[in-house]
C-alpha cells in the first residue's frame, strides 16, 4: 500500500505544473500538452521574468506576461502548429512589444479616432477602404474599443492608405475623409465595410444618408480637391512608416508584426495597457 | 447510350483502368495521411478556413543608382522623371522623359507599354528626392509590372541637378 501511495504522490506532483498553467493549456490533449511543455522549457518571456516560461510559471510570484505567453503557446499548439512555428511567432510578438528602434510618427486626426482620450494604448491602423481584411478587422476593433474588453484601454486611430491595385480605393478613402469632416466617420466606416461586396462609388451617397449625413453635402464635399491632398499626405506618411500592406497596425508607435486575429490582438493590447500602468 | 458505350471493349478497359487508378490513389492518399505524426489532415474540414490575408501594396523592390553613375548617360538607358510637369519643364536630365508619379492612381497601362516597347536595357527613374521619393515609388511600380533592370536615382532631381551644375 505504501509504495502505491508514494507513486500516486509523485504522479500528482509531476502533473502539478501542467495543471497549474492556464485553462487553455489544461484543456490540451496529451500529445499537445507534451509539446506545450517542451516549448515552455525552451522559451523565455521577453519581459518581467528572466527564466524559461516553465520556471516563470512555477515561480512563487507569477508574472502576468508569462501566463499570457503560456496561453498563447497553448492556443497555437491547439491549432496544430509545430514547435518552429510557435517559436517564430513568439519572436514576432516580442518584436511587436519591445522598443527596438525609433517609433513611427503620425499626423493623427481626432475625427477618425475612437476610444478613451486618456487610454494608455494608442493603436494606429493604416487601412484601405477596399481591403477585405480591413473590412473585417476594423469593425471588430471598433467594437472592442468602444464596448468590449479594450474599452478605456485603447484609443483607436484610422489612417487611410489606399492600395492602388484595389479599384475604388481612392474614392472609398475620400468618402471616409468626407465622413470624418461631417462628423460621421465611424458610422460611415461601419456602413462602408458592412456593404463591402456591394461597393460602388455612387452607392456611398446612399450610405452617407443612411448614417445621418446630408447626401448632397456629402457628395459635394467628397469632390473637394483639398481632400485628395489629405489622402496623399496620409499615404506618404504610411510609406515613411514602412507600411507595405493593409491593415498595418502600430501599437504606441511600434510596428505590430504579430497575428491580426482579434482574440490575439485583444491579448496583446491588454498586455500593452498593463505595461503602461 | 452510356451502357452501349461500355459494351465497347476498349472503352470498358479504359473506364476500368480509370476507376482502379482513382481508387488506388485515394487509398494511397488516405494511408499516407493516416501515417502523419499529428494524426493526419482532417478528411472533412469542420472549421472555416482562414482566408483573409493582408492586402500588399506594391511589393517590388528596386536598387538605387548614384547620380554619378555613367550608365545614366548610356544610349540604351531609359531615364524617367517622375516629378510634376512644371518641375520637369523647369529642369530635367538631358535624356529624361516625363511620367508623373501619382501616390493614389496606378501608372497608366499605356505608359507601361511604352516603357516595355522602348527596348531599353535599363530604366532609371528619378523623382523629387523627398521622403518618400516619387522616383523610388515610380521605379517600384514599374518593376512590379514585370519590367526588369529598373533603378531609382538616389537623391532624385536635386542630386542630379547638383551634379550637372558642378560639372
Interface residues (C-beta under 8 A of the other chain):
Chain A: X80 X128 X131 X132 X133 X134 X136 X161 X162 X163 X164 X165 X166 X170 X228 X231 X232 X235 X236 X239 X240 X243 X244 X245 X246 X247 X248 X260
Chain B: X38 X52 X53 X54 X55 X56 X57 X58 X59 X103 X104 X105 X106 X131 X132 X137 X141
